[in-house]
């Protein structure tokens, strides 16, 4: 079975709203940030290129360049790509839950076959 990307991630409003980086963002920066984290969830990484990112969020490049200092501190560069540390934690949690559910399912199936 091919690995499928999870269509969703847990969003924690309290963590989002109390994050110092987010609290200091303008409304426009927050909108761009939410769009970027959604895109990062879907694609796993983002390009480390403000011109491409501006297009991705639908902002004119000059406007995005003004927002970028506030946004970039929420991402980490790895191998020339941007990742979001909190999303990576969520991916790990989902992966662990899937693995545990699979193990539990295998145990249950083995028990049913052994007792049948």
Residue pairs with C-beta under 8 A, 6 or more apart in sequence:
5 42
5 44
6 91
6 94
9 41
9 87
9 90
9 91
9 94
10 90
10 93
15 86
16 22
17 23
21 70
21 73
21 74
22 30
22 33
22 74
24 70
25 33
25 70
25 71
26 67
26 70
28 63
28 67
29 67
29 70
29 71
31 57
32 57
32 59
32 64
32 67
32 71
33 70
33 71
33 74
35 56
35 57
35 58
36 46
36 53
36 56
36 57
36 71
36 75
36 84
37 74
37 84
37 87
39 46
39 56
40 46
40 75
40 82
40 83
40 84
40 87
41 84
41 87
44 83
45 78
45 81
45 82
45 83
46 53
46 56
46 75
46 81
46 82
46 83
47 53
47 81
47 82
48 77
48 80
48 81
48 82
50 61
50 64
50 65
50 68
51 61
53 64
53 68
54 60
54 61
54 63
54 64
54 65
57 64
59 67
72 82
74 84
75 82
75 83
75 84
76 82
76 83
76 84
76 85
77 83
